[in-house]
């Protein structure tokens, strides 16, 4: 029994160590693909032709997972691109200024207007617009994942270990929101069917949802993280740790001991997730129509169109072929010196 307990403890420590260093991927592939399929269904004829040309006949479902598939390669080739998946806005303490958690514009909310403007710029090359399209559909979806809009010095929940009701293996909180809860919400339906159902159930709200801009949309996700994703965890409260605001568990520092999630937490989360996914898909579709069809019915918010983009990265945007090549090369730190 002692050996088994030790093995379990070691497994938990390894899990925690592997997930503390960096945010986990935003939403699972399934959710990204659903938002891409929703946007595909919403495109005006002119925008649909433009997307088809940019993707060489591919679809938005595949484009939506590009940033995750090539995440490591992009990290090497485009410095700071790994930070475009989230806004590390603290969940505890006073509201933080954008510059404190989004240095030099390297966060999800500031990258949305940047890539919208590139996509809408007809003077850009096809490769530049294609990359902007891939970035836009992914980043907009990511900022609707509440744990990509909030942080408790835990990589968006990646360092908090949970146990889903009836599960034997623990999962970190980020993966619970990325994969486990959406899996329950989709009820085993196909991605396309879920996309069509979300459009049918929420289409009347699409025009309202297109109001505001990416900063507002991220703030809405942050509010859900504070009230639900973190706020409804059993025993969670905001306090002070080492002189800084921090989330506590039963008034004490968080530990690696798995926290059983109650069924009412799961029910609350699975009730809000379809709305978040629908908002993401609707906003992606609206942005693409606004960027690629000036006469499209759904226009981008004025604040999004006019927002000045952050400074461009020092590296140029690589093509997919160069990213595949980058994946085959060792990281720069492992390249022997000349």
Secondary structure, DSSP 8 states (H G I E B T S, - for coil): -HHHHHHHHHHHHHHHHHHHSS---SS-HHHHHHHHHHHHHH--HHHHHHHHHHTTT--HHHHTTHHHHTHHHHHHHSTTGGGGG----BSSSS---HHHHSGGG-SHHHHHHHHHHHHH-TTS-HHHHHHHHHHHHHHHHHTTSGGGS-BSSSTTTTTSEEE-TT-SS-EEHHHIIIIIHHHHHHTT--HHHHHHHHHHHHGGGHHHHTSS-HHHHHHHHHHHIIIIITTTSTTEEEEEETTEEEEEETTB---SS-EE--HHHHHHHHHHHHHHHHHHHHHHHHHHHHHH-TT-SS---HHHHHS------SS----HHHHHHHHHS--GGGS---
